[in-house]
Amino acid sequence: MSHAAYHASSSANAFGGEMEDYLAIHEWFDRSRGGTSSILHRMLAHHTAGIQDAVAHFGSTITISTGRKVPVSLIGEQHITEDLGFVPTLDDYIQMMTCPRWASKRAKLLHRKLHENIDTSQLAAVNSDD
C-alpha cells in the first residue's frame, strides 16, 4: 500500500471502527517518507523493532470509536505485512547493508584503542587519509 489512509481503511475493515481511529499509527510508520523518495525509508520502522517503538509511542492498545481496544502491535504487523508481505526483523535490514569505508575506519581505530591502548591522536588523522 502506498498511503497511510489506505492502511487505516484496511485496519478499520480488519479490527472495526473508523479509518480515523488508525490514521495516526499508520502515519507514524510512514513518517520517514517525507525525508526521502526511496522505498528504503521503510528500514526505519518497518520491522519488529519498529513495532516495539510504536507500542512505546502509542501504548499497548488504542481505543477505537466503538470502544473496543485494539493492540498497537497488531496494527503495526498489519501495516508492515501489507507493505512487505511479512514482518522482517531489524537484523534482516542490517544484513543487507554494507558498511562504507568512511564509517568503519574510526570504529576500527577506536576498537584498537580500547583493546590495545593505542595513541588516540590516530583518530583525528583518519579523515585526512581520504
C-alpha positions, 0 to 999 in steps of 0.5 A: 500500500502506498498511503497511510489512509489506505492502511487505516481503511484496511485496519478499520475493515480488519479490527472495526471502527473508523479509518480515523481511529488508525490514521495516526499509527499508520502515519507514524510508520510512514513518517520517514517518507517525507525525508526521502523518495526511496522505498528504503525509508521503510528500514526505519520502522518497518520491522519488529523493532519498529513495532516495539517503538510504536507500542512505546509511542502509542501504548499497548492498545488504542481505543477505537470509536466503538470502544473496543481496544485494539493492540498497537502491535497488531496494527503495526504487523498489519501495516508492515505485512501489507507493505512487505508481505511479512514482518522482517526483523531489524537484523534482516535490514542490517544484513543487507547493508554494507558498511562504507569505508568512511564509517568503519575506519574510526570504529576500527581505530577506536576498537584498537584503542580500547583493546590495545591502548593505542595513541588516540591522536590516530583518530583525528588523522583518519579523515585526512587519509581520504 
